[in-house]
Amino acid sequence: MQKIIHLADQRGHANYGWLDTYHTFSFGSYYNTSSMGFGALRVLNDDVLQGGGGFGVHGHSNMEIISVPLQGALVHGDNTGHTSVIRTNDVQVMSAGTGIRHTEHNYSSYEPVSFLQIWILPEAQDLSPRYAQGSFDPKTWENQFVFLVVPKQQQGKLWINQRAFVARAILKVGEVVSYALQVPGHGVYVLIIEGKASIARELLSRRDGMGIKGADRLVFQGIETCDVLLIEVPM
């Protein structure tokens, strides 16, 4: 088993006033040749938009983009005609494909919104752009991993154009949960959203992350009540 640890205070960081952002992997002005991604996982950003702040119209292509609001709400609009509000416990999926232009703004004019932004490389280039979102009950995450995003082959759920999985769990103190990889040979990237956990015999705290290769099953134990995001991707 190979483990790559990214401590919270070792991530790239930029504060533009309207946006306070941390980058696990190289992004924007943060460039680290030893942290260019993890398999098909290319971007994992931890963003806080101030009240009234937002990203103006900009474009993406050939990327599967997932947004996970942690606190507050985002307003989304794009050139395919979709407009929506994405709130805490919602998940947004956008397949950029041949190209999509969109905006994202804080729904509130005075309260910040905190969200995670995940970019995963697609399994094929120049696919048709698409947008979807779903809502989840966090009670279903208690002491078990629940899939938020799955591959296209598992339609009926939120899916992306890659053989990748995004899951979330809330572990109570002392609770032990295992995760079996869905596809042999995949890797897993774990982010501790809140709290503290032992994962593969490593102790991780709030916003610490770890990539794991060469494992078929991982064991998680809550050291403090913790909220865990798990991303399984092709390597």
C-alpha positions as CSV (number, residue, x, y, z in Angstrom):
1,M,0.0,0.0,0.0
2,Q,1.3,3.5,-1.0
3,K,0.0,6.5,0.9
4,I,0.4,10.2,0.0
5,I,-0.6,12.7,2.7
6,H,-1.5,16.3,2.2
7,L,-1.8,18.1,5.5
8,A,-4.3,21.0,5.6
9,D,-1.7,23.6,6.2
10,Q,0.5,22.3,3.3
11,R,-2.1,23.0,0.6
12,G,-1.8,25.8,-1.9
13,H,-3.7,28.9,-0.7
14,A,-4.9,32.2,-2.2
15,N,-7.1,34.9,-0.7
16,Y,-8.6,37.4,-3.1
17,G,-10.9,39.0,-0.6
18,W,-14.1,37.8,-2.3
19,L,-12.7,34.2,-2.5
20,D,-10.6,32.3,0.0
21,T,-9.4,29.1,-1.6
22,Y,-7.1,26.1,-0.8
23,H,-5.8,23.8,-3.4
24,T,-4.8,20.2,-2.8
25,F,-3.4,19.9,-6.3
26,S,-1.8,22.5,-8.6
27,F,-4.4,25.0,-9.6
28,G,-4.3,28.7,-10.7
29,S,-1.3,30.5,-9.2
30,Y,-0.4,27.4,-7.1
31,Y,1.9,25.1,-9.0
32,N,3.6,22.1,-7.4
33,T,5.2,19.5,-9.7
34,S,4.8,16.9,-7.0
35,S,1.1,17.5,-6.6
36,M,-0.5,17.5,-10.1
37,G,-3.4,15.2,-9.3
38,F,-4.2,11.7,-8.1
39,G,-5.0,9.4,-11.0
40,A,-8.1,10.8,-12.8
41,L,-8.6,13.2,-9.9
42,R,-7.2,16.5,-11.1
43,V,-8.6,19.2,-8.8
44,L,-9.8,19.3,-5.2
45,N,-10.4,22.9,-4.1
46,D,-11.7,24.0,-0.8
47,D,-13.4,27.4,-1.5
48,V,-15.2,30.1,0.6
49,L,-17.0,32.8,-1.3
50,Q,-17.9,35.9,0.6
51,G,-21.4,37.3,0.5
52,G,-22.1,38.7,-2.9
53,G,-19.0,37.1,-4.4
54,G,-18.8,34.8,-7.4
55,F,-17.2,33.6,-10.5
56,G,-18.1,35.5,-13.7
57,V,-18.8,33.8,-17.0
58,H,-16.0,31.4,-17.8
59,G,-15.6,28.2,-19.8
60,H,-14.5,24.6,-19.3
61,S,-14.1,21.6,-21.6
62,N,-13.3,17.9,-21.3
63,M,-13.7,17.8,-17.5
64,E,-16.2,16.3,-15.0
65,I,-16.8,18.9,-12.4
66,I,-18.5,18.2,-9.1
67,S,-19.5,20.9,-6.5
68,V,-20.3,19.9,-2.9
69,P,-21.7,22.9,-0.8
70,L,-20.7,22.5,2.9
71,Q,-22.4,25.6,4.2
72,G,-24.6,28.1,2.4
73,A,-25.8,28.0,-1.2
74,L,-24.5,28.7,-4.7
75,V,-26.4,30.0,-7.7
76,H,-25.5,28.3,-11.0
77,G,-26.2,29.4,-14.5
78,D,-24.8,28.1,-17.8
79,N,-25.1,28.5,-21.6
80,T,-27.1,25.3,-21.9
81,G,-30.1,27.0,-20.2
82,H,-29.7,25.6,-16.7
83,T,-30.1,27.9,-13.7
84,S,-30.4,26.5,-10.2
85,V,-29.5,27.0,-6.5
86,I,-27.2,24.4,-4.9
87,R,-27.5,24.2,-1.1
88,T,-25.9,22.4,1.7
89,N,-26.2,18.6,1.3
90,D,-26.8,19.0,-2.5
91,V,-24.3,17.8,-5.1
92,Q,-23.9,19.4,-8.5
93,V,-22.4,17.5,-11.5
94,M,-21.4,19.2,-14.7
95,S,-19.8,17.4,-17.7
96,A,-18.0,20.1,-19.6
97,G,-17.4,17.9,-22.7
98,T,-17.0,19.9,-25.9
99,G,-17.4,23.1,-23.9
100,I,-19.7,24.8,-21.5
101,R,-19.7,28.4,-20.1
102,H,-21.2,29.1,-16.7
103,T,-21.3,31.4,-13.7
104,E,-21.4,30.5,-10.0
105,H,-22.2,33.1,-7.3
106,N,-23.0,33.1,-3.6
107,Y,-26.7,33.0,-3.1
108,S,-26.4,35.3,-0.1
109,S,-25.3,38.9,-0.3
110,Y,-23.9,38.9,3.2
111,E,-23.1,35.3,4.4
112,P,-20.2,33.2,3.1
113,V,-20.7,30.0,1.2
114,S,-18.2,27.1,1.7
115,F,-17.9,24.4,-0.9
116,L,-15.6,21.7,-2.3
117,Q,-14.9,21.7,-6.0
118,I,-13.7,18.4,-7.6
119,W,-12.5,18.0,-11.1
120,I,-12.1,14.5,-12.6
121,L,-10.8,13.7,-16.0
122,P,-13.4,12.0,-18.3
123,E,-13.0,8.6,-19.9
124,A,-13.4,10.1,-23.4
125,Q,-12.9,13.5,-25.0
126,D,-15.4,15.9,-26.6
127,L,-18.6,14.3,-25.1
128,S,-21.9,16.3,-24.9
129,P,-22.1,18.8,-22.1
130,R,-24.6,18.0,-19.4
131,Y,-25.7,19.2,-16.0
132,A,-27.4,17.5,-13.0
133,Q,-27.8,17.9,-9.3
134,G,-29.3,15.9,-6.4
135,S,-30.1,16.3,-2.7
136,F,-29.0,14.0,0.1
137,D,-30.0,13.3,3.7
138,P,-26.9,13.4,5.9
139,K,-28.6,11.0,8.3
140,T,-28.0,8.3,5.6
141,W,-24.2,8.9,5.9
142,E,-24.0,8.0,9.6
143,N,-21.4,5.3,10.1
144,Q,-21.5,4.2,6.5
145,F,-20.3,5.4,3.1
146,V,-23.1,6.5,0.8
147,F,-22.3,7.2,-2.9
148,L,-23.0,10.8,-4.1
149,V,-21.6,10.3,-7.6
150,V,-21.2,7.1,-9.6
151,P,-20.1,6.1,-13.2
152,K,-22.5,6.6,-16.1
153,Q,-23.2,2.9,-16.2
154,Q,-25.1,3.3,-12.9
155,Q,-27.8,5.6,-14.3
156,G,-30.6,6.6,-12.0
157,K,-28.1,8.2,-9.7
158,L,-25.8,11.3,-10.1
159,W,-23.2,10.1,-12.6
160,I,-20.2,11.3,-14.5
161,N,-18.3,10.2,-17.6
162,Q,-15.6,8.3,-15.8
163,R,-15.4,5.0,-13.8
164,A,-15.1,7.0,-10.6
165,F,-17.1,7.1,-7.3
166,V,-17.6,9.9,-4.8
167,A,-18.9,8.9,-1.3
168,R,-19.4,10.5,2.1
169,A,-19.7,9.2,5.6
170,I,-20.1,10.7,9.1
171,L,-18.3,8.6,11.7
172,K,-19.0,8.8,15.4
173,V,-16.2,8.5,18.0
174,G,-14.9,5.0,18.1
175,E,-17.0,3.8,15.1
176,V,-15.2,1.6,12.6
177,V,-16.3,1.5,9.0
178,S,-14.6,-0.3,6.1
179,Y,-14.7,0.7,2.4
180,A,-14.2,-2.0,-0.3
181,L,-12.9,-0.6,-3.6
182,Q,-15.5,-0.8,-6.4
183,V,-12.9,-1.5,-9.1
184,P,-9.6,-3.5,-8.6
185,G,-6.6,-1.3,-9.2
186,H,-8.3,2.0,-8.5
187,G,-6.9,4.4,-6.0
188,V,-8.8,6.3,-3.2
189,Y,-8.4,9.9,-2.2
190,V,-9.8,10.8,1.3
191,L,-10.5,14.3,2.7
192,I,-11.5,14.9,6.3
193,I,-14.1,17.6,6.0
194,E,-14.5,18.0,9.8
195,G,-13.2,16.1,12.8
196,K,-10.5,13.5,13.2
197,A,-10.1,9.9,11.9
198,S,-7.7,7.0,11.7
199,I,-7.4,5.8,8.1
200,A,-5.1,3.0,7.0
201,R,-3.3,3.6,10.3
202,E,-2.8,7.3,9.6
203,L,-4.3,10.0,11.9
204,L,-5.9,12.7,9.8
205,S,-7.6,15.9,11.1
206,R,-9.9,18.6,9.6
207,R,-9.1,19.2,5.9
208,D,-6.2,16.8,5.8
209,G,-6.2,14.6,2.7
210,M,-4.5,11.3,1.7
211,G,-4.2,9.4,-1.5
212,I,-4.0,5.6,-1.2
213,K,-2.8,3.1,-3.9
214,G,-2.6,-0.7,-3.8
215,A,-5.4,-1.4,-1.4
216,D,-8.6,-3.5,-1.9
217,R,-10.2,-2.4,1.3
218,L,-9.7,0.5,3.7
219,V,-10.6,0.8,7.4
220,F,-11.8,4.0,9.0
221,Q,-12.2,4.8,12.7
222,G,-13.7,8.0,14.1
223,I,-11.3,9.5,16.7
224,E,-13.6,12.5,16.9
225,T,-16.9,12.7,15.2
226,C,-15.8,13.3,11.6
227,D,-17.2,14.0,8.2
228,V,-15.3,12.1,5.5
229,L,-15.3,12.6,1.7
230,L,-13.9,9.6,-0.4
231,I,-13.1,9.7,-4.1
232,E,-12.3,6.5,-5.9
233,V,-10.6,6.9,-9.3
234,P,-8.7,5.1,-12.0
235,M,-5.0,5.4,-11.6
